[in-house]
Amino acid sequence: MGRNLWINGLIVAGAIGVGIAVTMRPWTVYMKQKADSEKSIARMNVAEAHGIKLLEVEDRAQSSIGREEAARKAGYIGPNELPADSAKK
């Protein structure tokens, strides 16, 4: 009776060991794929945020106020306007 119990115990322990060994590779592949997808999602979120900022800058540049700001920065002075620094002289 005691001998059969030990043999059955060894068979069950061996079966559990084989089951764990067989399932380790799929779990490691799953964990790697999960980590890779989380990194990709984070990069995508950063890229989307950057794209939104670029769209906002482009919308601003296409507006009349944005075009005037760009022209003034480039040195445009409208007709009948005095340069801003001429009052200092």
Contacts in CASP RR format, 6 or more apart in sequence:
PFRMAT RR
TARGET T0000
AUTHOR 0000-0000-0000
METHOD contacts of the structure
MODEL  1
MGRNLWINGLIVAGAIGVGIAVTMRPWTVYMKQKADSEKSIARMNVAEAH
GIKLLEVEDRAQSSIGREEAARKAGYIGPNELPADSAKK
60 66 0 8 1.000
61 67 0 8 1.000
61 70 0 8 1.000
77 83 0 8 1.000
END
